[in-house]
Amino acid sequence: MRFLVDREKLCEAVMNLSRAVATKATFPVLEGIYMNATSDGLKMMAYNLEIGMTKTIDITCAEEGSIVFKAKLLGDILRSMTDDTVSFEVNDRLVCKIK
């Protein structure tokens, strides 16, 4: 999975979706945000067994794919970045590079 996205739009989406993420869950996947990159955009979903939220934002997708990313960690990374555009690259072993 490889795509480029506007940092402000992604940061806003992650902050909104974080409200639907469980803070201390028995299932670790409930602490994350599911991200599915396609040519139609980046569809993001969060769920905590009570409420669920989805958000789709425009991206430039070079390679389609999906991953679950821990919401708190992703939010911290995005807030610390200064560039306008963020590049995500996830390989077959689910190693993610964020630039």
Secondary structure as GFF3:
##gff-version 3
##sequence-region A 1 99
A	DSSP	beta_strand	2	6	.	.	.	ID=ss1
A	DSSP	alpha_helix	7	17	.	.	.	ID=ss2
A	DSSP	three_ten_helix	18	20	.	.	.	ID=ss3
A	DSSP	three_ten_helix	28	31	.	.	.	ID=ss4
A	DSSP	beta_strand	32	38	.	.	.	ID=ss5
A	DSSP	beta_strand	41	47	.	.	.	ID=ss6
A	DSSP	beta_strand	52	57	.	.	.	ID=ss7
A	DSSP	beta_strand	60	63	.	.	.	ID=ss8
A	DSSP	beta_strand	65	70	.	.	.	ID=ss9
A	DSSP	alpha_helix	71	80	.	.	.	ID=ss10
A	DSSP	beta_strand	85	90	.	.	.	ID=ss11
A	DSSP	beta_strand	96	98	.	.	.	ID=ss12
###
